[in-house]
Amino acid sequence: MAVETTPQYGLTQEQLDFLEVIRQMVVEKVTPRAAEIDQTGEYPEDIRKLFADHDLFGLPFDEQYGGTGTGDLMLCAAIEEIAKGCASSSLMISGQDLSALPIKLFGSDELKDRILPKMASGEWIGAFALSEPEAGSDPGSMRTRATRVDGGWVLNGAKNWITNSGVADLYVTFAVSDPDVKYSRGITAFVVTADSDGFRIDALENKMGMKGSPTGQPVYEDVFVPDENVIGEVGKGFMVAMQTLDRSRLGIGAQALGIAQGATDYAVEYAKERIAFGKPINQLQGIQFKLADMETKTAAARELLYRAASKVQAGDPDLGKYSAMAKLFASDVAMEVTTEAVQVLGGYGYVKEYPVERMMRDAKLTQIYEGTNEIQRVVIARSLA
Ligand code: COS
């Protein structure tokens, strides 16, 4: 089924050709792995290598840092294509974008030169360590402490719900560097490398979905971070996190969109083959109406997401509102559409031989991470005030 990526969205012919290569690769090599990745819950190193070999880790980066320089719309379209077949695999790319953004937006030239090319090639994987056991929606109340020492900082504390835990080479970590000021003003962002003394990952989560992407709890015990690994200004870390999320939420919208399209496509094909009452079920109006709604909602989510991507690409002042709206809408659509896909398949939808129950479990996370959909509504409502 053709994806809605026509040139009017601003993609060049070269980018559309690249997208076609990605689409083929997903169909041939990623989608067939999705069920096994879900069942074993193992991080798929083979898919990581495949993506690195095809330059997909370069999608969030400028050419100057070894990236593809193809922009936010192309990044979204690629994540969408991957998520159609395997949402966990698409998180490899959106997670790389999320963890690179603080450095791209606020890092020193030295930090960018040192880190971004290795992330763009896929040699290094990044993680974004903001949330804590007691601070998810409210990151301003974090407790991880950064204490000033000669030549740098010492970090103590624990993070929670961190994507790429255990596989990441660097953790963009937010910590309270000045406990005496209003909470969000005393936070600083740091690059912590996984090989730092005193750094470890505690047990990984046993999740409902997105099982091929490890989520865990980084722990910092007297971890020394040199001054050159501070991202942006000391005390401005909260703003670094907020401006990152204003952009990275596009990736979750794209992932949700891909899941929704993948579930719709699967249900459409199933309904052509499945016979009930003497005819294919796609000739029954009860099923037709479901499929029509699934396709319509998914198409609407795509329009909003691509609009948001063009805002982020252009640096428009309302980009944060648009990416929050796109993430909110696309993830709610993904949840509705995948639930309906399970219904179209009936009993087959509920068993693991068919992919739609996995898609439903994967979709749920898109309503929760990078800000719950309730937080997206807060962000959107504040922009209207
Ligand atoms: N861009 C730049 N600066 C921002 C900003 C943004 N989008 N949002 C807030 N800020 C700034 C404010 O201007 C304020 O600056 P000053 O201290 O200089 O006045 C500071 O950050 C604190 O803002 P505020 O008081 O509004 O902070 P809140 O704690 O009330 O923030 C929300 C509220 C909901 C926006 C924030 O807590 C949030 O986004 N939470 C969700 C976090 C999240 O997505 N977690 C998921 C885990 S990451 S995978």
Residues whose N, C-alpha, C, O or C-beta is under 5 A from the ligand:
A	BS01	COS	L130 S131 G136 S137 D138 P139 G140 S184 R185 F238 M239 M242 Q243 D246 G320 E370 G371 I375 V378
